[in-house]
Amino acid sequence: MDTSIRIGEVEFRNKPLLLAPMEDVTDPSFRYVCKKFGADVVYTEFVSSDGLIRDAHKSLEKLVIYDYERPIGIQLYGHLTDAMVDSAKIAEIKKPDFIDINFGCPVRKIARRGAGAGMLCNIPLMVEMTEAIVKAVKIPVTVKTRLGWDEKSKNIMEIAEKLQDVGIKALTIHGRTRAQLYKGDADWTLIGEVKKNPRINIPIIGNGDIVIPEDAKLAFEKYNVDGIMIGRGAIGAPWIFRDIKEYLITGEKPQPLTVKEKVELATLHFTRSIEVKGERVGVYEMRRHFSNYFKGLKNFKETRLRLVTSTDISEIYEILEEIAEKWGEETD
């Protein structure tokens, strides 16, 4: 049976898949390829509120969005309410479909300042900040957070109710505490409990350890989430969105991409990266993606080294062609 959920004025039908905001990963070129493979929603890299209000070039650059990416959210983080409100107003000018607040990043330099997952230590401030942002902008505000600070403080149920009460339109929950960072398995049990809470009427989106279609099927069927957000599982495999959708509909997984097909994708991604970031930055920022696209190829070490150290665009295209010729029909 078809179902639908709404986030503000945007309606999604039948189990939407969202690309998680990731620093140094979800730039416009990566969002472009994820969209091509069926990501229903994409997000910018997370943007510093302090950087935005200082007009910092790197922060402003992250606000660049394109119409073909819609629906798209701009994600913000910070520890000061006034700065977060001001940055939300700046972000709203770019006309994203949502403003997303990052209360989940566990990185020490962010959390120790009280931003990201650090806000899990100060729930009253989290709620106050969220309410101020909701009141300051006209577009929907959503939140991404974690189960709690540590094993002793898994207070996501309280957080969900309070954030809903101040007006957020959707909540994404990563199934780990801040103390876990990205270690151990994501625990979806509490995500499911939040979804079952009769007080909760906003969409609940689950996040954590979705790397194969079977993971997504289990998350939807066992925990009844309204959507799934995919982060690390999409790095080097943006086709995961297509694979999950086909599996949910047919019960069958598509044939894995051949190396030749991966080369075509990497070439498209690389070209887009140069168009968006310019030659120097475009080349540099593709290096992590190249490594992930061809991870696991046998006897690839020397070719990989050349691919991720070259600064010559023509040479990089030639190396990609060489990979297609040498490993073309392989699927691993």
N, C-alpha and C positions, 0 to 999 in steps of 0.2 A: 504494500500500500504506500502510495506517495505521501510524504509529509512535508511540511514547510516550517521554517522558522524566520523570524524577522529580527533585524538589528536596526532600529530606527525605521527608515523608509525602505531599506534594502531587504528583499525577500530571497531566501535560499530554499531550493527544493531538494529534498531527498539526500540527506547525509553530506553536508558540505565539508570540504577539506580546505584547511587554511595553512598557508606558509608562515611559519613562526618568524618574528623579527630576530635577526642574528647580526651582531656586530661584525663588520668586515665580510659579510656573506651576502645579505639580502639587499644588495645594491640594484639599480635598475636593470643591469644586464642579467643577473641571476633571476630576478623576478620575471623578466621577459621569458626565459626558457621554462620556468615553472608554470607560467600562465599558458604557454603553448601545450603543456602536458596536462592541463586541466585544473590547476589550483583555482579554487573558487574565490578565495580572498588572499591577498598578499599584504605584507607590512614592510615598511621601511626598516632599515637598521634603527636601533634605538638612539634617540637624539637627546643630548644633554640640554636641560632647561637653562643651565648656567651659560652654556655655549651660545644658545639661541639669543638670549637677552643681551649678550655681549657682541652680537653680530659676528661670531666666530665663523670663518669661512667653511670649515669642515662641517659644522653643524647645519649651517644654511644649505650646504650642498646636498645634505641628506633629505631635504624637503622636496627635492625635485621629483615630481610624479608625472605620469603620462595617462592620457584618457584610456588607452587600451588596457591599463592595469586594473581598472575599476572592477569591483569594489576594492579599495585600498585604504589601509589605515596608517597614520603616522603615530609611531610610539614614542613617548616622552618619558624621561626619568629625571628625578631630582629630589632634594630633601627639604626644600623651602617652598611653602605654599604660594607665596607671592610670585616667586620665579616660575613655578609650574603654571600658575594661572596666566602670567604674561606670555610664556612660551606657547601655551595652548592657543591663545589668541593669535599669535604669529603663525602657528601651524594652520589654523583655521583659514587663513587668507589663501593658502594653497589649495583649498577645497578638497581635502580628503573626504572619504565617506565616513570615517570614524577618527576620533582621537583615542588612542589606547595608552593607558598609564601602566608603566612597568613597575610593578611591586614584586618582581620575581627574580631579577638578575642576582646571582649569588656571588659574583666576582668581588673579591675582598675590597679593592679600592673603591668600589661603588657602595657595597653594603655597609662598610665601616663608617661611611659618612651619613648613614641613615637613609640612603636612596635604594632603589631596587628592592631586593629582599630584605634589606636593612629596615624597611618600613614595617616588617612583621614584628618588630620589637616595640612598635609604637602604634597600636591599632587606633587610638583616638586621633592621632595626627593623620593616619592613613585615611580615615573617614572624613575628617575635616578638609583635607586637601582635595579628596575626590569630590566632595560636595561643592567646594569652591570652583573647581574646574567645570563641573556639570552646569553650574549657574552662569559661568562666564562665556560659554560657547553655545552656539545654536545647533551644532551637529552632534550626533550620538557620541557618548563617551563609554568606552569599555575598559576593562582591567584585566591584566594578566598577573597571576601571583602563584604562590606555592602552598603546600599543605600547612605550613607553619614554619617557625624558626628552627625547631629541632624536634626530636621524638617526644619530648615532654610538653610541647606546646603546639600540637596539631589543631589549631583553632580555625580551620578553614570554614566550618559551618557558621560560626559567629561572624566571620569576615564577610562571607557571602550574603548573609542576611542584612548586615549593616550597609554594605556597599549597594545592594539593591535598593535599600530604603532611601538612599540619598540620590538615586536616579541613574545608575549605570544601566546600559542596555544589553550587556552580555558580559560573562565572566569566563576567562580561560584559566584553568587550574593545571599546573604542572604537578605530577604525582610524586614529588619529592619535597623534603624540607630544605631549608637553606643550608643546614649543616651537612646534608648529603652531597651538596654540589651536584655533580652528575654521576655519582658513584651508586652502586647497587641498582636494584630494579625499581622502576617507577611503581608506586602503589596506587592503583586506580580505585581501590575500595572506597576511600573517602570521597573521591570524585563522584562515584555512583551514589553515595549517600546524600551528597549535596543535591544532586539531580532529583533524588526521590523526595527531598524535603518539600512538604506541601506548601510551605511559605515561599518557596522559590518559584518565580514565574518568568525569569529571564533565561535566555539560552545559556546552557552550561557546555563549555567546550573543553574537551580533555586533551592533555598534552603529556608526552613522555614515552619513549621507547617504541614508537611506531616506525618500524623499519621494513616490515613485509606486509602484504595485504591481509594475511591472517590476523595480524595484530589489530588492524582496523576493524575487521569483522567482529572480533571478540569485544572490542571496546564499545561498538555500537550495540551489539546484542546483549552483552552481560551487564554493561553499566548504563546503557540507555542515554548516552550523551547526545546532545543536539548536533555537535560537530566535532571534528578532530583537527588539532593543530600539529603540524609536522615540522620538526626542526632539523636535527642532525641527520635524520633518515633521508632527507632530500639532498644533502650535500654529496655531490658526485653521482646522484641518482634522481634528478628532477622528474624522471618518468614515474616515480613512485605514485604520483597523483593519478596518472592514467591507469597504472596497474591495479591500484586499490579500487578505482571506480569499476573497471571491467570485472574484477573479482566479485565485488558486491552484487553486480547485476547478473553475471553468468555463472559464478562459482569456479570459473577458470581463469588462470593467470596468463597474460600475454607472453609470447615468446620473448626471452631476454634479448636485449639489444646486442647486435654483433659489434665488434670493435669498429668496423667501418661506419656503422650507424652512430656510434659514440663519437667518432672523429667528426662526422657531419655536425653533430650537436655541439661539440666543443668548438668547432670552427665558427658556427653561428654565434655562440656565446662570446667567443673571443672578438669577433667582428663588432658585436654590440658593445662590448666592454670598451673598445677603442673609440667607438662613436660617442659613447657617453662620458668617458673619463679622460679622453686624450691618449696619445700614444704611450707616454712614459708610465702614467698611473694605470692605464688600461692593461698594459703588459704585466706590470708588477702584480696587480690584484688578481690576475687570472692564474697565477702560479699554483695557488692552493687548489683551484678547481681542476686544473690539468692533472695534478697528482691524484685527485679523487676520481676523476673520470676513468683513469686507466689503472687504478689500484688493483693489484693482484695479477697483472700480466706477467707471464714468465719471461725471463731474460730481458727485462725492460729497464734495468737499472741505468745503463749507460744512456739510452734514449731519453729516459725521464730526466736525467741530469741535464742533458742538452736542452730539453724542452723548458725546464724551469729556471734556467740560467741565461738563456739567450735574451738579448734586448732588441734584436733585429726582427721586425715584424715579418718580413719576407721569409727569413729563415724559419721562424716559428710555423708559418703556413707550410713550408716545405717539410718540416719535421712531422707535422700532422699528416700530410700526404704519405710520408714514409711509413708512419704507424698503420695507416689504412692498408697500404700495400703489403706490409709484413705480417700483420696480425688480423687482417680484414674480416675473415669469417668466424673468428673465435668469438665466444660469448663470455669469456672469463678473462 
